[in-house]
Amino acid sequence: MDIAKAVENQLKNIEKRVGKSLQELGRHLEDSGKTKHGELVAHLKETLGMGHGDANAVVKHHLSQAAGGPKGEADAVDEMYSGAKAVLRPIHDAVMAQVSRLGEFETAPKKGYVSLRRRKQFAMVGPATNTQIEIGLNMKGATGTDRLKEQAPGGMCSHKVRLGSVDDVDAELTSWLTIAFESAG
């Protein structure tokens, strides 16, 4: 599934339903005087009767365009590992190299991490501190260890592990990544 194509189709369908172009919707948002994401979503819901999903998609698009367009994955990862966290980039790259050997998957950069998905999210990778990155893994039923920390049920990941050097990208971590990858189907 191509996420960018799906978003493009969603936005085209919204334009048809609402009867306004994305540019007109953008002007509508700008004219509201509101600047926060949640306020803008509420404004579209109140003034145009949009559903939450449609309003959220339009606001995300509008704010992305106002910020100079969507950032690519490389830009998002560069930003994530900038400044004091730049020393963590080689660890991130080593993790991604290991995951790439497992097979096909999608990446979705978020504000502070990169989501790794097959049919569902199987891992997330991002800086935890200036000295460690954190990998969240979805491995329901796996027993935690001193290194592999179990998380409370209902969270985004069932387990987390922190890495402080490229040497931490080892056979044990690879086995956990493989379990999570395979369970995401």
C-alpha positions as CSV (number, residue, x, y, z in Angstrom):
1,M,0.0,0.0,0.0
2,D,1.4,3.4,-1.0
3,I,0.5,5.7,1.9
4,A,1.2,8.9,-0.1
5,K,-1.2,7.8,-2.9
6,A,-3.9,6.9,-0.2
7,V,-3.6,10.4,1.3
8,E,-3.8,12.0,-2.1
9,N,-7.0,10.0,-2.9
10,Q,-8.5,10.9,0.5
11,L,-7.8,14.6,-0.1
12,K,-9.4,14.4,-3.6
13,N,-12.5,12.7,-2.1
14,I,-12.7,15.4,0.6
15,E,-12.6,18.2,-2.1
16,K,-15.5,16.5,-3.9
17,R,-17.6,16.0,-0.7
18,V,-17.1,19.5,0.5
19,G,-17.2,21.3,-2.8
20,K,-14.0,23.3,-2.1
21,S,-10.5,22.9,-3.4
22,L,-7.6,22.3,-1.0
23,Q,-6.5,25.9,-1.7
24,E,-10.0,27.2,-0.7
25,L,-9.9,25.0,2.4
26,G,-6.5,26.4,3.3
27,R,-7.8,30.0,2.9
28,H,-10.8,29.1,5.1
29,L,-8.4,27.8,7.8
30,E,-6.2,30.9,7.5
31,D,-9.2,33.2,7.7
32,S,-10.2,31.5,11.0
33,G,-7.3,33.1,12.8
34,K,-6.6,29.8,14.5
35,T,-3.2,28.2,14.5
36,K,-3.2,25.1,16.6
37,H,-3.9,21.7,15.0
38,G,-6.8,20.8,17.3
39,E,-8.4,24.2,16.9
40,L,-8.3,24.0,13.2
41,V,-9.8,20.5,13.1
42,A,-12.6,21.7,15.4
43,H,-13.1,24.7,13.1
44,L,-13.6,22.6,10.0
45,K,-16.0,20.2,11.9
46,E,-18.0,23.2,13.2
47,T,-18.1,25.4,10.1
48,L,-18.2,22.8,7.3
49,G,-19.7,19.8,9.0
50,M,-16.6,17.6,8.2
51,G,-16.0,14.4,10.0
52,H,-13.0,14.2,12.3
53,G,-10.9,12.1,9.9
54,D,-11.5,14.4,6.9
55,A,-10.9,17.5,9.0
56,N,-7.7,16.1,10.4
57,A,-6.4,15.2,6.9
58,V,-7.1,18.7,5.6
59,V,-5.4,20.3,8.6
60,K,-2.3,18.0,8.3
61,H,-2.1,18.9,4.6
62,H,-2.5,22.6,5.2
63,L,0.1,22.8,8.0
64,S,2.5,20.7,6.0
65,Q,2.1,23.0,3.0
66,A,2.5,26.1,5.3
67,A,5.8,24.6,6.6
68,G,7.2,24.1,3.1
69,G,5.7,20.8,2.1
70,P,6.0,17.3,3.6
71,K,9.4,16.2,4.8
72,G,10.8,13.1,3.3
73,E,12.0,10.3,5.5
74,A,15.6,11.2,5.2
75,D,14.8,14.8,6.2
76,A,12.8,13.6,9.2
77,V,15.6,11.2,10.3
78,D,18.2,13.9,9.8
79,E,16.2,16.3,12.0
80,M,15.7,13.6,14.7
81,Y,19.4,13.0,14.9
82,S,20.6,16.5,14.8
83,G,22.5,18.5,17.4
84,A,23.6,16.6,20.5
85,K,21.8,13.4,19.2
86,A,23.9,13.3,16.0
87,V,26.2,10.8,17.6
88,L,23.2,8.3,17.7
89,R,22.7,8.2,13.9
90,P,25.1,5.3,13.3
91,I,23.1,3.2,15.8
92,H,19.9,4.0,14.0
93,D,21.4,3.2,10.7
94,A,22.8,-0.1,12.0
95,V,19.3,-1.1,13.3
96,M,17.7,-0.2,10.0
97,A,20.3,-2.2,8.1
98,Q,19.4,-5.3,10.2
99,V,15.7,-4.8,9.7
100,S,16.2,-4.3,5.9
101,R,17.6,-7.8,5.8
102,L,14.3,-9.3,7.1
103,G,12.2,-8.4,4.1
104,E,9.8,-5.7,2.8
105,F,8.3,-3.2,5.2
106,E,7.2,0.4,5.3
107,T,8.6,3.3,7.3
108,A,6.6,6.2,8.5
109,P,8.7,9.0,10.2
110,K,6.9,10.6,13.1
111,K,8.0,13.6,15.2
112,G,10.4,11.7,17.5
113,Y,10.7,8.2,16.0
114,V,10.3,6.1,12.8
115,S,7.5,3.6,12.7
116,L,8.2,0.3,11.0
117,R,5.2,-1.5,9.5
118,R,4.1,-4.5,7.6
119,R,0.4,-5.2,7.9
120,K,0.7,-3.5,11.3
121,Q,3.5,-1.7,13.2
122,F,6.1,-4.1,14.4
123,A,8.7,-1.7,15.7
124,M,9.6,2.0,16.3
125,V,13.1,3.4,16.4
126,G,14.2,6.8,17.7
127,P,16.4,8.7,20.1
128,A,15.4,8.3,23.8
129,T,18.1,10.5,25.2
130,N,21.3,12.2,23.9
131,T,23.1,8.9,24.6
132,Q,20.6,6.2,23.7
133,I,18.1,5.2,21.1
134,E,15.0,3.2,22.0
135,I,13.4,0.5,20.0
136,G,9.8,-0.3,20.7
137,L,8.8,-3.8,19.6
138,N,5.5,-5.6,19.3
139,M,6.0,-9.1,20.5
140,K,3.0,-10.0,22.5
141,G,3.6,-13.0,24.8
142,A,7.4,-12.6,24.8
143,T,9.0,-12.7,28.2
144,G,11.0,-9.6,29.2
145,T,14.6,-9.6,30.4
146,D,16.9,-7.1,32.0
147,R,17.6,-5.7,28.5
148,L,14.2,-6.3,26.9
149,K,11.7,-4.3,29.1
150,E,8.0,-5.4,29.0
151,Q,5.6,-2.5,28.7
152,A,2.1,-2.0,30.2
153,P,-0.7,-3.5,28.1
154,G,-2.4,-1.1,25.8
155,G,0.6,0.9,24.8
156,M,2.1,1.3,21.3
157,C,4.7,-1.4,21.9
158,S,4.8,-4.5,24.1
159,H,8.5,-4.3,24.8
160,K,11.3,-1.7,24.6
161,V,15.1,-2.0,24.5
162,R,17.7,0.8,24.6
163,L,20.9,0.9,22.7
164,G,23.9,3.0,23.5
165,S,26.3,1.9,20.7
166,V,26.5,0.1,17.4
167,D,27.8,-2.9,19.3
168,D,24.3,-3.2,20.9
169,V,22.9,-4.1,17.4
170,D,23.7,-7.8,18.1
171,A,22.3,-11.3,17.5
172,E,19.9,-10.9,20.5
173,L,18.4,-7.7,19.2
174,T,18.2,-9.2,15.7
175,S,16.2,-12.1,17.0
176,W,13.7,-9.8,18.7
177,L,13.4,-7.7,15.6
178,T,12.8,-10.9,13.6
179,I,10.0,-12.1,16.0
180,A,8.3,-8.7,15.8
181,F,8.7,-8.5,12.0
182,E,7.3,-12.0,11.4
183,S,4.3,-11.4,13.8
184,A,3.3,-8.3,11.8
185,G,2.7,-10.5,8.8
